[in-house]
Amino acid sequence: MSSPLSAPTPRTCVIAQPTFIPWIGWFDLADQADVMIILDDVQFSKQSWQQRNRLRTPEGLGFLSVSVKSAGRSHQLINEVELESSVEKLLRTIQGYYARAPFFRKHFPGLGASMREGAATGKLAELNISVIRWIMQILGIDVPLVRSSELEMEGKRGEYVAALCEKVGASRYLSPAGAEDYLLEDRSAFDSRGIPVELQVYEHPEYRQCFKPFEPYASVLDLIFNTGPEALEILRSGRRHSRGLDTTSGIPSI
């Protein structure tokens, strides 16, 4: 009988696409991970969260979209997508809506630097990942980020995700709830590797915004600019116990 001290350390893996300035639930997943895989080598979907997200405006939630080159490139992967213009207009739009937020002046320069650094490569994925790294630093989330394209694994859908988890030594896969349908269909790929799958359960917390009433599901920038050093604590307050694939939940995903 082996000693508990010799048992392998549990290793939770999270896999997520490089979303453009993601919502707070994306970072709740990252905050629970021992390793996070950025899924950058799957097909790009135009007008998806890969190239846009939402800001709180006086009229409610409004989209902020990155302009990319897509004509004649219907089958390109996320890491192949090229930017069509600079990020200066995006930054001016963000400034227009958040200039009066309590922590805007403190954090906007860092956001601008991260966006310009990523955009200098000309690639959407590099822009998104640069901003994600900056946000994680501001929030205080310290988790290794690994790109799926660097792991050189093969497979489709659940089989591919399970193979990525196995590659990084995961003993648990924590998934966004929106992936439940295909995970149920492809469950054998995880079972054969002995990797249990759990689904994130997250209830969006309420916090002070520049405009009333409170509107959930904005980009995490809304939380950072409005709450500053309280952002991570507020983010974590929405976390609920994860659930297995066999249980049901009314929690929406985004």
Contacts in CASP RR format, 6 or more apart in sequence:
PFRMAT RR
TARGET T0000
AUTHOR 0000-0000-0000
METHOD contacts of the structure
MODEL  1
MSSPLSAPTPRTCVIAQPTFIPWIGWFDLADQADVMIILDDVQFSKQSWQ
QRNRLRTPEGLGFLSVSVKSAGRSHQLINEVELESSVEKLLRTIQGYYAR
APFFRKHFPGLGASMREGAATGKLAELNISVIRWIMQILGIDVPLVRSSE
LEMEGKRGEYVAALCEKVGASRYLSPAGAEDYLLEDRSAFDSRGIPVELQ
VYEHPEYRQCFKPFEPYASVLDLIFNTGPEALEILRSGRRHSRGLDTTSG
IPSI
8 171 0 8 1.000
10 34 0 8 1.000
10 171 0 8 1.000
10 172 0 8 1.000
11 34 0 8 1.000
11 35 0 8 1.000
11 168 0 8 1.000
11 169 0 8 1.000
11 170 0 8 1.000
11 171 0 8 1.000
11 172 0 8 1.000
12 32 0 8 1.000
12 33 0 8 1.000
12 34 0 8 1.000
12 35 0 8 1.000
12 170 0 8 1.000
12 171 0 8 1.000
12 172 0 8 1.000
12 173 0 8 1.000
12 174 0 8 1.000
13 33 0 8 1.000
13 34 0 8 1.000
13 35 0 8 1.000
13 36 0 8 1.000
13 37 0 8 1.000
13 164 0 8 1.000
13 165 0 8 1.000
13 168 0 8 1.000
13 169 0 8 1.000
13 170 0 8 1.000
13 172 0 8 1.000
13 173 0 8 1.000
13 174 0 8 1.000
14 29 0 8 1.000
14 30 0 8 1.000
14 32 0 8 1.000
14 33 0 8 1.000
14 35 0 8 1.000
14 36 0 8 1.000
14 37 0 8 1.000
14 173 0 8 1.000
14 174 0 8 1.000
14 175 0 8 1.000
15 36 0 8 1.000
15 37 0 8 1.000
15 39 0 8 1.000
15 148 0 8 1.000
15 161 0 8 1.000
15 164 0 8 1.000
15 165 0 8 1.000
15 173 0 8 1.000
15 175 0 8 1.000
16 22 0 8 1.000
16 26 0 8 1.000
16 29 0 8 1.000
16 30 0 8 1.000
16 36 0 8 1.000
16 37 0 8 1.000
16 38 0 8 1.000
16 39 0 8 1.000
16 176 0 8 1.000
17 38 0 8 1.000
17 39 0 8 1.000
17 40 0 8 1.000
17 42 0 8 1.000
17 49 0 8 1.000
17 50 0 8 1.000
17 78 0 8 1.000
18 38 0 8 1.000
18 39 0 8 1.000
18 40 0 8 1.000
18 50 0 8 1.000
18 78 0 8 1.000
18 124 0 8 1.000
18 125 0 8 1.000
18 128 0 8 1.000
18 129 0 8 1.000
18 132 0 8 1.000
19 26 0 8 1.000
19 49 0 8 1.000
19 50 0 8 1.000
19 53 0 8 1.000
19 128 0 8 1.000
19 132 0 8 1.000
20 49 0 8 1.000
20 50 0 8 1.000
20 51 0 8 1.000
20 52 0 8 1.000
20 53 0 8 1.000
20 64 0 8 1.000
20 66 0 8 1.000
20 124 0 8 1.000
20 127 0 8 1.000
20 128 0 8 1.000
20 131 0 8 1.000
21 53 0 8 1.000
21 64 0 8 1.000
21 128 0 8 1.000
21 131 0 8 1.000
21 135 0 8 1.000
21 219 0 8 1.000
21 220 0 8 1.000
21 221 0 8 1.000
22 49 0 8 1.000
22 53 0 8 1.000
22 132 0 8 1.000
22 135 0 8 1.000
22 219 0 8 1.000
22 220 0 8 1.000
23 53 0 8 1.000
23 54 0 8 1.000
23 217 0 8 1.000
23 218 0 8 1.000
23 219 0 8 1.000
23 220 0 8 1.000
23 254 0 8 1.000
24 204 0 8 1.000
24 205 0 8 1.000
24 220 0 8 1.000
24 223 0 8 1.000
24 235 0 8 1.000
25 200 0 8 1.000
25 202 0 8 1.000
25 204 0 8 1.000
25 235 0 8 1.000
25 254 0 8 1.000
26 220 0 8 1.000
27 135 0 8 1.000
27 136 0 8 1.000
27 139 0 8 1.000
27 141 0 8 1.000
27 220 0 8 1.000
27 235 0 8 1.000
28 200 0 8 1.000
28 202 0 8 1.000
28 235 0 8 1.000
28 236 0 8 1.000
28 238 0 8 1.000
28 239 0 8 1.000
29 36 0 8 1.000
29 174 0 8 1.000
29 176 0 8 1.000
29 200 0 8 1.000
30 36 0 8 1.000
30 136 0 8 1.000
30 141 0 8 1.000
30 143 0 8 1.000
31 139 0 8 1.000
31 141 0 8 1.000
31 143 0 8 1.000
31 232 0 8 1.000
31 235 0 8 1.000
31 236 0 8 1.000
32 174 0 8 1.000
32 200 0 8 1.000
32 239 0 8 1.000
33 143 0 8 1.000
33 174 0 8 1.000
34 143 0 8 1.000
34 144 0 8 1.000
35 143 0 8 1.000
35 144 0 8 1.000
35 146 0 8 1.000
35 168 0 8 1.000
35 169 0 8 1.000
35 170 0 8 1.000
36 143 0 8 1.000
36 144 0 8 1.000
36 145 0 8 1.000
36 146 0 8 1.000
37 145 0 8 1.000
37 146 0 8 1.000
37 147 0 8 1.000
37 148 0 8 1.000
37 151 0 8 1.000
37 164 0 8 1.000
37 168 0 8 1.000
38 129 0 8 1.000
38 132 0 8 1.000
38 145 0 8 1.000
38 146 0 8 1.000
38 147 0 8 1.000
38 148 0 8 1.000
39 78 0 8 1.000
39 148 0 8 1.000
39 164 0 8 1.000
40 77 0 8 1.000
40 78 0 8 1.000
40 79 0 8 1.000
40 125 0 8 1.000
40 129 0 8 1.000
40 147 0 8 1.000
40 148 0 8 1.000
40 149 0 8 1.000
41 77 0 8 1.000
41 78 0 8 1.000
41 79 0 8 1.000
41 147 0 8 1.000
41 148 0 8 1.000
41 149 0 8 1.000
42 77 0 8 1.000
42 78 0 8 1.000
42 148 0 8 1.000
43 75 0 8 1.000
43 76 0 8 1.000
43 77 0 8 1.000
43 78 0 8 1.000
44 50 0 8 1.000
44 70 0 8 1.000
44 76 0 8 1.000
44 77 0 8 1.000
44 78 0 8 1.000
44 80 0 8 1.000
44 81 0 8 1.000
44 124 0 8 1.000
46 68 0 8 1.000
46 70 0 8 1.000
47 65 0 8 1.000
50 78 0 8 1.000
50 81 0 8 1.000
50 124 0 8 1.000
50 128 0 8 1.000
51 65 0 8 1.000
51 66 0 8 1.000
51 68 0 8 1.000
51 81 0 8 1.000
51 124 0 8 1.000
52 63 0 8 1.000
52 64 0 8 1.000
52 65 0 8 1.000
52 66 0 8 1.000
53 63 0 8 1.000
53 64 0 8 1.000
53 218 0 8 1.000
53 219 0 8 1.000
54 61 0 8 1.000
54 62 0 8 1.000
54 63 0 8 1.000
54 64 0 8 1.000
54 217 0 8 1.000
54 218 0 8 1.000
54 219 0 8 1.000
55 61 0 8 1.000
55 62 0 8 1.000
55 63 0 8 1.000
55 64 0 8 1.000
55 93 0 8 1.000
55 94 0 8 1.000
55 97 0 8 1.000
55 98 0 8 1.000
55 218 0 8 1.000
55 219 0 8 1.000
55 221 0 8 1.000
55 222 0 8 1.000
56 62 0 8 1.000
56 97 0 8 1.000
56 209 0 8 1.000
56 210 0 8 1.000
56 211 0 8 1.000
56 215 0 8 1.000
56 218 0 8 1.000
56 222 0 8 1.000
57 97 0 8 1.000
57 211 0 8 1.000
58 211 0 8 1.000
60 211 0 8 1.000
60 215 0 8 1.000
61 215 0 8 1.000
61 217 0 8 1.000
61 218 0 8 1.000
64 90 0 8 1.000
64 93 0 8 1.000
64 94 0 8 1.000
64 219 0 8 1.000
66 83 0 8 1.000
66 87 0 8 1.000
66 90 0 8 1.000
66 124 0 8 1.000
66 127 0 8 1.000
67 83 0 8 1.000
67 84 0 8 1.000
67 85 0 8 1.000
68 81 0 8 1.000
68 82 0 8 1.000
68 83 0 8 1.000
68 84 0 8 1.000
68 124 0 8 1.000
69 81 0 8 1.000
69 82 0 8 1.000
69 83 0 8 1.000
69 84 0 8 1.000
70 76 0 8 1.000
70 81 0 8 1.000
73 80 0 8 1.000
73 81 0 8 1.000
78 124 0 8 1.000
78 125 0 8 1.000
79 123 0 8 1.000
79 125 0 8 1.000
79 147 0 8 1.000
79 149 0 8 1.000
80 123 0 8 1.000
81 123 0 8 1.000
81 124 0 8 1.000
81 125 0 8 1.000
82 122 0 8 1.000
82 123 0 8 1.000
82 124 0 8 1.000
83 119 0 8 1.000
83 122 0 8 1.000
83 123 0 8 1.000
83 124 0 8 1.000
83 127 0 8 1.000
86 119 0 8 1.000
87 112 0 8 1.000
87 115 0 8 1.000
87 116 0 8 1.000
87 119 0 8 1.000
87 127 0 8 1.000
90 115 0 8 1.000
91 111 0 8 1.000
91 112 0 8 1.000
91 115 0 8 1.000
94 108 0 8 1.000
94 111 0 8 1.000
94 221 0 8 1.000
95 104 0 8 1.000
95 108 0 8 1.000
97 210 0 8 1.000
98 104 0 8 1.000
98 108 0 8 1.000
98 210 0 8 1.000
98 221 0 8 1.000
98 222 0 8 1.000
98 225 0 8 1.000
100 210 0 8 1.000
101 210 0 8 1.000
101 225 0 8 1.000
101 226 0 8 1.000
102 225 0 8 1.000
102 226 0 8 1.000
102 227 0 8 1.000
102 228 0 8 1.000
103 224 0 8 1.000
103 225 0 8 1.000
103 226 0 8 1.000
103 227 0 8 1.000
103 228 0 8 1.000
104 225 0 8 1.000
106 228 0 8 1.000
107 138 0 8 1.000
107 224 0 8 1.000
107 225 0 8 1.000
107 228 0 8 1.000
108 225 0 8 1.000
110 134 0 8 1.000
111 131 0 8 1.000
111 134 0 8 1.000
111 221 0 8 1.000
113 134 0 8 1.000
114 130 0 8 1.000
114 131 0 8 1.000
114 133 0 8 1.000
114 134 0 8 1.000
115 127 0 8 1.000
115 130 0 8 1.000
115 131 0 8 1.000
117 130 0 8 1.000
118 126 0 8 1.000
118 127 0 8 1.000
118 129 0 8 1.000
118 130 0 8 1.000
118 131 0 8 1.000
119 126 0 8 1.000
119 127 0 8 1.000
121 127 0 8 1.000
129 145 0 8 1.000
129 147 0 8 1.000
132 145 0 8 1.000
133 145 0 8 1.000
135 220 0 8 1.000
135 221 0 8 1.000
135 224 0 8 1.000
136 142 0 8 1.000
136 143 0 8 1.000
138 224 0 8 1.000
138 231 0 8 1.000
139 220 0 8 1.000
139 224 0 8 1.000
139 231 0 8 1.000
139 232 0 8 1.000
139 235 0 8 1.000
140 232 0 8 1.000
141 232 0 8 1.000
146 168 0 8 1.000
148 164 0 8 1.000
151 164 0 8 1.000
151 167 0 8 1.000
151 168 0 8 1.000
153 160 0 8 1.000
153 163 0 8 1.000
153 164 0 8 1.000
153 167 0 8 1.000
154 160 0 8 1.000
154 163 0 8 1.000
155 163 0 8 1.000
157 182 0 8 1.000
157 186 0 8 1.000
158 182 0 8 1.000
158 183 0 8 1.000
158 186 0 8 1.000
158 189 0 8 1.000
158 190 0 8 1.000
159 186 0 8 1.000
159 189 0 8 1.000
161 173 0 8 1.000
161 175 0 8 1.000
161 183 0 8 1.000
161 186 0 8 1.000
161 189 0 8 1.000
162 173 0 8 1.000
162 186 0 8 1.000
162 189 0 8 1.000
162 190 0 8 1.000
162 192 0 8 1.000
162 193 0 8 1.000
162 195 0 8 1.000
163 189 0 8 1.000
165 173 0 8 1.000
165 190 0 8 1.000
165 193 0 8 1.000
165 195 0 8 1.000
166 193 0 8 1.000
166 195 0 8 1.000
170 195 0 8 1.000
171 195 0 8 1.000
171 196 0 8 1.000
172 195 0 8 1.000
172 196 0 8 1.000
172 198 0 8 1.000
173 190 0 8 1.000
173 195 0 8 1.000
173 196 0 8 1.000
173 197 0 8 1.000
173 198 0 8 1.000
174 198 0 8 1.000
174 199 0 8 1.000
174 200 0 8 1.000
174 242 0 8 1.000
175 183 0 8 1.000
175 197 0 8 1.000
175 198 0 8 1.000
175 199 0 8 1.000
175 200 0 8 1.000
176 199 0 8 1.000
176 200 0 8 1.000
176 253 0 8 1.000
177 199 0 8 1.000
177 200 0 8 1.000
177 201 0 8 1.000
177 202 0 8 1.000
177 249 0 8 1.000
177 251 0 8 1.000
177 253 0 8 1.000
178 199 0 8 1.000
178 253 0 8 1.000
179 199 0 8 1.000
180 199 0 8 1.000
180 245 0 8 1.000
183 190 0 8 1.000
183 197 0 8 1.000
183 199 0 8 1.000
183 245 0 8 1.000
184 245 0 8 1.000
187 197 0 8 1.000
187 245 0 8 1.000
190 196 0 8 1.000
190 197 0 8 1.000
196 244 0 8 1.000
197 244 0 8 1.000
197 245 0 8 1.000
198 242 0 8 1.000
198 243 0 8 1.000
198 244 0 8 1.000
199 242 0 8 1.000
199 243 0 8 1.000
199 244 0 8 1.000
199 245 0 8 1.000
199 249 0 8 1.000
200 242 0 8 1.000
200 253 0 8 1.000
201 239 0 8 1.000
201 240 0 8 1.000
201 241 0 8 1.000
201 242 0 8 1.000
201 243 0 8 1.000
201 249 0 8 1.000
201 251 0 8 1.000
202 238 0 8 1.000
202 239 0 8 1.000
202 240 0 8 1.000
202 251 0 8 1.000
203 238 0 8 1.000
203 240 0 8 1.000
203 251 0 8 1.000
204 216 0 8 1.000
204 217 0 8 1.000
204 238 0 8 1.000
205 234 0 8 1.000
205 235 0 8 1.000
205 237 0 8 1.000
205 238 0 8 1.000
206 214 0 8 1.000
206 216 0 8 1.000
207 214 0 8 1.000
207 223 0 8 1.000
207 226 0 8 1.000
207 227 0 8 1.000
207 230 0 8 1.000
207 234 0 8 1.000
208 226 0 8 1.000
208 227 0 8 1.000
209 215 0 8 1.000
209 218 0 8 1.000
209 222 0 8 1.000
209 226 0 8 1.000
210 226 0 8 1.000
217 254 0 8 1.000
220 231 0 8 1.000
220 235 0 8 1.000
223 231 0 8 1.000
223 234 0 8 1.000
223 235 0 8 1.000
224 231 0 8 1.000
227 234 0 8 1.000
240 251 0 8 1.000
243 249 0 8 1.000
END
